[in-house]
Amino acid sequence: RFRNRVRLGLAVHHISNAGLASDDNPGANTIALYLSAPFDMLFGP
């Protein structure tokens, strides 16, 4: 959290079927960057 109440976040996810459905299981990886700001900062008072 920054002084102006803006928040920055990072998330890393991996989803897999653990080889239950087949031997070929590359899975899916996701990296997400989150930025949140208060409404009054974006749209004024």
mmCIF file of the N, C-alpha and C atoms, coordinates in Angstrom:
data_MODEL
# 
_entry.id   MODEL 
# 
loop_
_atom_site.group_PDB 
_atom_site.id 
_atom_site.type_symbol 
_atom_site.label_atom_id 
_atom_site.label_alt_id 
_atom_site.label_comp_id 
_atom_site.label_asym_id 
_atom_site.label_entity_id 
_atom_site.label_seq_id 
_atom_site.pdbx_PDB_ins_code 
_atom_site.Cartn_x 
_atom_site.Cartn_y 
_atom_site.Cartn_z 
_atom_site.occupancy 
_atom_site.B_iso_or_equiv 
_atom_site.pdbx_formal_charge 
_atom_site.auth_seq_id 
_atom_site.auth_comp_id 
_atom_site.auth_asym_id 
_atom_site.auth_atom_id 
_atom_site.pdbx_PDB_model_num 
ATOM 1   N N  . ARG A 1 1  ? 0.855   -1.175  0.000   1.00 0.00 ? 1  ARG A N  1 
ATOM 2   C CA . ARG A 1 1  ? 0.000   0.000   0.000   1.00 0.00 ? 1  ARG A CA 1 
ATOM 3   C C  . ARG A 1 1  ? 0.894   1.229   0.000   1.00 0.00 ? 1  ARG A C  1 
ATOM 4   N N  . PHE A 1 2  ? 0.559   2.168   -0.879  1.00 0.00 ? 2  PHE A N  1 
ATOM 5   C CA . PHE A 1 2  ? 1.320   3.403   -0.980  1.00 0.00 ? 2  PHE A CA 1 
ATOM 6   C C  . PHE A 1 2  ? 0.620   4.519   -0.199  1.00 0.00 ? 2  PHE A C  1 
ATOM 7   N N  . ARG A 1 3  ? 1.295   5.624   -0.020  1.00 0.00 ? 3  ARG A N  1 
ATOM 8   C CA . ARG A 1 3  ? 0.750   6.748   0.755   1.00 0.00 ? 3  ARG A CA 1 
ATOM 9   C C  . ARG A 1 3  ? -0.559  7.283   0.178   1.00 0.00 ? 3  ARG A C  1 
ATOM 10  N N  . ASN A 1 4  ? -0.727  7.218   -1.130  1.00 0.00 ? 4  ASN A N  1 
ATOM 11  C CA . ASN A 1 4  ? -1.944  7.731   -1.766  1.00 0.00 ? 4  ASN A CA 1 
ATOM 12  C C  . ASN A 1 4  ? -3.062  6.680   -1.808  1.00 0.00 ? 4  ASN A C  1 
ATOM 13  N N  . ARG A 1 5  ? -2.937  5.602   -1.029  1.00 0.00 ? 5  ARG A N  1 
ATOM 14  C CA . ARG A 1 5  ? -3.916  4.522   -0.882  1.00 0.00 ? 5  ARG A CA 1 
ATOM 15  C C  . ARG A 1 5  ? -4.012  3.604   -2.097  1.00 0.00 ? 5  ARG A C  1 
ATOM 16  N N  . VAL A 1 6  ? -3.107  3.731   -3.031  1.00 0.00 ? 6  VAL A N  1 
ATOM 17  C CA . VAL A 1 6  ? -3.038  2.811   -4.166  1.00 0.00 ? 6  VAL A CA 1 
ATOM 18  C C  . VAL A 1 6  ? -2.339  1.544   -3.697  1.00 0.00 ? 6  VAL A C  1 
ATOM 19  N N  . ARG A 1 7  ? -2.826  0.414   -4.173  1.00 0.00 ? 7  ARG A N  1 
ATOM 20  C CA . ARG A 1 7  ? -2.220  -0.869  -3.802  1.00 0.00 ? 7  ARG A CA 1 
ATOM 21  C C  . ARG A 1 7  ? -1.738  -1.589  -5.051  1.00 0.00 ? 7  ARG A C  1 
ATOM 22  N N  . LEU A 1 8  ? -0.637  -2.289  -4.908  1.00 0.00 ? 8  LEU A N  1 
ATOM 23  C CA . LEU A 1 8  ? -0.044  -3.054  -5.990  1.00 0.00 ? 8  LEU A CA 1 
ATOM 24  C C  . LEU A 1 8  ? 0.137   -4.479  -5.503  1.00 0.00 ? 8  LEU A C  1 
ATOM 25  N N  . GLY A 1 9  ? -0.250  -5.436  -6.336  1.00 0.00 ? 9  GLY A N  1 
ATOM 26  C CA . GLY A 1 9  ? -0.127  -6.834  -5.935  1.00 0.00 ? 9  GLY A CA 1 
ATOM 27  C C  . GLY A 1 9  ? 0.346   -7.695  -7.093  1.00 0.00 ? 9  GLY A C  1 
ATOM 28  N N  . LEU A 1 10 ? 0.899   -8.837  -6.763  1.00 0.00 ? 10 LEU A N  1 
ATOM 29  C CA . LEU A 1 10 ? 1.384   -9.795  -7.749  1.00 0.00 ? 10 LEU A CA 1 
ATOM 30  C C  . LEU A 1 10 ? 0.931   -11.182 -7.323  1.00 0.00 ? 10 LEU A C  1 
ATOM 31  N N  . ALA A 1 11 ? 0.455   -11.971 -8.289  1.00 0.00 ? 11 ALA A N  1 
ATOM 32  C CA . ALA A 1 11 ? 0.019   -13.337 -7.991  1.00 0.00 ? 11 ALA A CA 1 
ATOM 33  C C  . ALA A 1 11 ? 0.570   -14.268 -9.059  1.00 0.00 ? 11 ALA A C  1 
ATOM 34  N N  . VAL A 1 12 ? 0.975   -15.456 -8.643  1.00 0.00 ? 12 VAL A N  1 
ATOM 35  C CA . VAL A 1 12 ? 1.455   -16.494 -9.554  1.00 0.00 ? 12 VAL A CA 1 
ATOM 36  C C  . VAL A 1 12 ? 0.649   -17.751 -9.273  1.00 0.00 ? 12 VAL A C  1 
ATOM 37  N N  . HIS A 1 13 ? 0.073   -18.353 -10.333 1.00 0.00 ? 13 HIS A N  1 
ATOM 38  C CA . HIS A 1 13 ? -0.760  -19.541 -10.180 1.00 0.00 ? 13 HIS A CA 1 
ATOM 39  C C  . HIS A 1 13 ? -0.328  -20.617 -11.166 1.00 0.00 ? 13 HIS A C  1 
ATOM 40  N N  . HIS A 1 14 ? -0.480  -21.866 -10.759 1.00 0.00 ? 14 HIS A N  1 
ATOM 41  C CA . HIS A 1 14 ? -0.294  -23.006 -11.655 1.00 0.00 ? 14 HIS A CA 1 
ATOM 42  C C  . HIS A 1 14 ? -1.482  -23.939 -11.458 1.00 0.00 ? 14 HIS A C  1 
ATOM 43  N N  . ILE A 1 15 ? -2.117  -24.311 -12.562 1.00 0.00 ? 15 ILE A N  1 
ATOM 44  C CA . ILE A 1 15 ? -3.254  -25.232 -12.525 1.00 0.00 ? 15 ILE A CA 1 
ATOM 45  C C  . ILE A 1 15 ? -2.878  -26.472 -13.319 1.00 0.00 ? 15 ILE A C  1 
ATOM 46  N N  . SER A 1 16 ? -3.131  -27.633 -12.742 1.00 0.00 ? 16 SER A N  1 
ATOM 47  C CA . SER A 1 16 ? -2.770  -28.893 -13.365 1.00 0.00 ? 16 SER A CA 1 
ATOM 48  C C  . SER A 1 16 ? -3.786  -29.953 -12.979 1.00 0.00 ? 16 SER A C  1 
ATOM 49  N N  . ASN A 1 17 ? -3.912  -30.992 -13.817 1.00 0.00 ? 17 ASN A N  1 
ATOM 50  C CA . ASN A 1 17 ? -4.796  -32.103 -13.450 1.00 0.00 ? 17 ASN A CA 1 
ATOM 51  C C  . ASN A 1 17 ? -4.025  -33.219 -12.745 1.00 0.00 ? 17 ASN A C  1 
ATOM 52  N N  . ALA A 1 18 ? -2.778  -32.983 -12.413 1.00 0.00 ? 18 ALA A N  1 
ATOM 53  C CA . ALA A 1 18 ? -1.927  -33.920 -11.669 1.00 0.00 ? 18 ALA A CA 1 
ATOM 54  C C  . ALA A 1 18 ? -1.760  -35.259 -12.369 1.00 0.00 ? 18 ALA A C  1 
ATOM 55  N N  . GLY A 1 19 ? -1.917  -35.271 -13.692 1.00 0.00 ? 19 GLY A N  1 
ATOM 56  C CA . GLY A 1 19 ? -1.739  -36.506 -14.450 1.00 0.00 ? 19 GLY A CA 1 
ATOM 57  C C  . GLY A 1 19 ? -2.902  -37.469 -14.344 1.00 0.00 ? 19 GLY A C  1 
ATOM 58  N N  . LEU A 1 20 ? -4.025  -37.056 -13.804 1.00 0.00 ? 20 LEU A N  1 
ATOM 59  C CA . LEU A 1 20 ? -5.166  -37.951 -13.635 1.00 0.00 ? 20 LEU A CA 1 
ATOM 60  C C  . LEU A 1 20 ? -5.864  -38.266 -14.953 1.00 0.00 ? 20 LEU A C  1 
ATOM 61  N N  . ALA A 1 21 ? -5.926  -37.310 -15.881 1.00 0.00 ? 21 ALA A N  1 
ATOM 62  C CA . ALA A 1 21 ? -6.655  -37.510 -17.130 1.00 0.00 ? 21 ALA A CA 1 
ATOM 63  C C  . ALA A 1 21 ? -5.778  -38.130 -18.213 1.00 0.00 ? 21 ALA A C  1 
ATOM 64  N N  . SER A 1 22 ? -4.503  -37.789 -18.241 1.00 0.00 ? 22 SER A N  1 
ATOM 65  C CA . SER A 1 22 ? -3.601  -38.326 -19.262 1.00 0.00 ? 22 SER A CA 1 
ATOM 66  C C  . SER A 1 22 ? -2.159  -38.086 -18.828 1.00 0.00 ? 22 SER A C  1 
ATOM 67  N N  . ASP A 1 23 ? -1.242  -38.707 -19.558 1.00 0.00 ? 23 ASP A N  1 
ATOM 68  C CA . ASP A 1 23 ? 0.175   -38.507 -19.254 1.00 0.00 ? 23 ASP A CA 1 
ATOM 69  C C  . ASP A 1 23 ? 0.671   -37.152 -19.751 1.00 0.00 ? 23 ASP A C  1 
ATOM 70  N N  . ASP A 1 24 ? 0.024   -36.636 -20.797 1.00 0.00 ? 24 ASP A N  1 
ATOM 71  C CA . ASP A 1 24 ? 0.398   -35.334 -21.346 1.00 0.00 ? 24 ASP A CA 1 
ATOM 72  C C  . ASP A 1 24 ? -0.334  -34.248 -20.562 1.00 0.00 ? 24 ASP A C  1 
ATOM 73  N N  . ASN A 1 25 ? 0.370   -33.586 -19.677 1.00 0.00 ? 25 ASN A N  1 
ATOM 74  C CA . ASN A 1 25 ? -0.251  -32.598 -18.806 1.00 0.00 ? 25 ASN A CA 1 
ATOM 75  C C  . ASN A 1 25 ? 0.656   -31.376 -18.662 1.00 0.00 ? 25 ASN A C  1 
ATOM 76  N N  . PRO A 1 26 ? 0.599   -30.447 -19.625 1.00 0.00 ? 26 PRO A N  1 
ATOM 77  C CA . PRO A 1 26 ? 1.454   -29.271 -19.504 1.00 0.00 ? 26 PRO A CA 1 
ATOM 78  C C  . PRO A 1 26 ? 1.001   -28.294 -18.419 1.00 0.00 ? 26 PRO A C  1 
ATOM 79  N N  . GLY A 1 27 ? -0.270  -28.338 -18.041 1.00 0.00 ? 27 GLY A N  1 
ATOM 80  C CA . GLY A 1 27 ? -0.777  -27.398 -17.044 1.00 0.00 ? 27 GLY A CA 1 
ATOM 81  C C  . GLY A 1 27 ? -0.913  -26.005 -17.626 1.00 0.00 ? 27 GLY A C  1 
ATOM 82  N N  . ALA A 1 28 ? -1.282  -25.077 -16.791 1.00 0.00 ? 28 ALA A N  1 
ATOM 83  C CA . ALA A 1 28 ? -1.432  -23.682 -17.206 1.00 0.00 ? 28 ALA A CA 1 
ATOM 84  C C  . ALA A 1 28 ? -0.832  -22.797 -16.125 1.00 0.00 ? 28 ALA A C  1 
ATOM 85  N N  . ASN A 1 29 ? -0.004  -21.861 -16.540 1.00 0.00 ? 29 ASN A N  1 
ATOM 86  C CA . ASN A 1 29 ? 0.618   -20.920 -15.615 1.00 0.00 ? 29 ASN A CA 1 
ATOM 87  C C  . ASN A 1 29 ? 0.055   -19.528 -15.847 1.00 0.00 ? 29 ASN A C  1 
ATOM 88  N N  . THR A 1 30 ? -0.136  -18.787 -14.779 1.00 0.00 ? 30 THR A N  1 
ATOM 89  C CA . THR A 1 30 ? -0.658  -17.429 -14.862 1.00 0.00 ? 30 THR A CA 1 
ATOM 90  C C  . THR A 1 30 ? 0.141   -16.530 -13.931 1.00 0.00 ? 30 THR A C  1 
ATOM 91  N N  . ILE A 1 31 ? 0.492   -15.364 -14.444 1.00 0.00 ? 31 ILE A N  1 
ATOM 92  C CA . ILE A 1 31 ? 1.088   -14.319 -13.620 1.00 0.00 ? 31 ILE A CA 1 
ATOM 93  C C  . ILE A 1 31 ? 0.175   -13.105 -13.742 1.00 0.00 ? 31 ILE A C  1 
ATOM 94  N N  . ALA A 1 32 ? -0.259  -12.566 -12.617 1.00 0.00 ? 32 ALA A N  1 
ATOM 95  C CA . ALA A 1 32 ? -1.180  -11.428 -12.626 1.00 0.00 ? 32 ALA A CA 1 
ATOM 96  C C  . ALA A 1 32 ? -0.596  -10.283 -11.811 1.00 0.00 ? 32 ALA A C  1 
ATOM 97  N N  . LEU A 1 33 ? -0.747  -9.097  -12.336 1.00 0.00 ? 33 LEU A N  1 
ATOM 98  C CA . LEU A 1 33 ? -0.343  -7.877  -11.649 1.00 0.00 ? 33 LEU A CA 1 
ATOM 99  C C  . LEU A 1 33 ? -1.611  -7.086  -11.353 1.00 0.00 ? 33 LEU A C  1 
ATOM 100 N N  . TYR A 1 34 ? -1.837  -6.755  -10.097 1.00 0.00 ? 34 TYR A N  1 
ATOM 101 C CA . TYR A 1 34 ? -3.041  -6.049  -9.668  1.00 0.00 ? 34 TYR A CA 1 
ATOM 102 C C  . TYR A 1 34 ? -2.684  -4.636  -9.239  1.00 0.00 ? 34 TYR A C  1 
ATOM 103 N N  . LEU A 1 35 ? -3.490  -3.693  -9.680  1.00 0.00 ? 35 LEU A N  1 
ATOM 104 C CA . LEU A 1 35 ? -3.355  -2.302  -9.259  1.00 0.00 ? 35 LEU A CA 1 
ATOM 105 C C  . LEU A 1 35 ? -4.744  -1.831  -8.854  1.00 0.00 ? 35 LEU A C  1 
ATOM 106 N N  . SER A 1 36 ? -4.886  -1.395  -7.624  1.00 0.00 ? 36 SER A N  1 
ATOM 107 C CA . SER A 1 36 ? -6.187  -0.890  -7.180  1.00 0.00 ? 36 SER A CA 1 
ATOM 108 C C  . SER A 1 36 ? -6.016  0.509   -6.622  1.00 0.00 ? 36 SER A C  1 
ATOM 109 N N  . ALA A 1 37 ? -7.003  1.342   -6.942  1.00 0.00 ? 37 ALA A N  1 
ATOM 110 C CA . ALA A 1 37 ? -6.993  2.729   -6.488  1.00 0.00 ? 37 ALA A CA 1 
ATOM 111 C C  . ALA A 1 37 ? -8.386  3.084   -5.994  1.00 0.00 ? 37 ALA A C  1 
ATOM 112 N N  . PRO A 1 38 ? -8.497  3.976   -5.012  1.00 0.00 ? 38 PRO A N  1 
ATOM 113 C CA . PRO A 1 38 ? -9.803  4.387   -4.508  1.00 0.00 ? 38 PRO A CA 1 
ATOM 114 C C  . PRO A 1 38 ? -10.605 5.130   -5.582  1.00 0.00 ? 38 PRO A C  1 
ATOM 115 N N  . PHE A 1 39 ? -11.938 4.971   -5.550  1.00 0.00 ? 39 PHE A N  1 
ATOM 116 C CA . PHE A 1 39 ? -12.792 5.632   -6.534  1.00 0.00 ? 39 PHE A CA 1 
ATOM 117 C C  . PHE A 1 39 ? -12.629 7.145   -6.521  1.00 0.00 ? 39 PHE A C  1 
ATOM 118 N N  . ASP A 1 40 ? -12.503 7.745   -5.349  1.00 0.00 ? 40 ASP A N  1 
ATOM 119 C CA . ASP A 1 40 ? -12.388 9.204   -5.302  1.00 0.00 ? 40 ASP A CA 1 
ATOM 120 C C  . ASP A 1 40 ? -11.104 9.695   -5.963  1.00 0.00 ? 40 ASP A C  1 
ATOM 121 N N  . MET A 1 41 ? -10.088 8.872   -6.004  1.00 0.00 ? 41 MET A N  1 
ATOM 122 C CA . MET A 1 41 ? -8.851  9.245   -6.690  1.00 0.00 ? 41 MET A CA 1 
ATOM 123 C C  . MET A 1 41 ? -9.042  9.181   -8.207  1.00 0.00 ? 41 MET A C  1 
ATOM 124 N N  . LEU A 1 42 ? -9.821  8.211   -8.673  1.00 0.00 ? 42 LEU A N  1 
ATOM 125 C CA . LEU A 1 42 ? -10.038 8.027   -10.105 1.00 0.00 ? 42 LEU A CA 1 
ATOM 126 C C  . LEU A 1 42 ? -11.073 8.992   -10.680 1.00 0.00 ? 42 LEU A C  1 
ATOM 127 N N  . PHE A 1 43 ? -12.161 9.233   -9.929  1.00 0.00 ? 43 PHE A N  1 
ATOM 128 C CA . PHE A 1 43 ? -13.287 9.995   -10.473 1.00 0.00 ? 43 PHE A CA 1 
ATOM 129 C C  . PHE A 1 43 ? -13.534 11.325  -9.780  1.00 0.00 ? 43 PHE A C  1 
ATOM 130 N N  . GLY A 1 44 ? -12.701 11.693  -8.834  1.00 0.00 ? 44 GLY A N  1 
ATOM 131 C CA . GLY A 1 44 ? -12.848 12.963  -8.136  1.00 0.00 ? 44 GLY A CA 1 
ATOM 132 C C  . GLY A 1 44 ? -13.837 12.886  -6.988  1.00 0.00 ? 44 GLY A C  1 
ATOM 133 N N  . PRO A 1 45 ? -13.816 13.904  -6.130  1.00 0.00 ? 45 PRO A N  1 
ATOM 134 C CA . PRO A 1 45 ? -14.702 13.904  -4.949  1.00 0.00 ? 45 PRO A CA 1 
ATOM 135 C C  . PRO A 1 45 ? -16.163 14.148  -5.306  1.00 0.00 ? 45 PRO A C  1 
# 
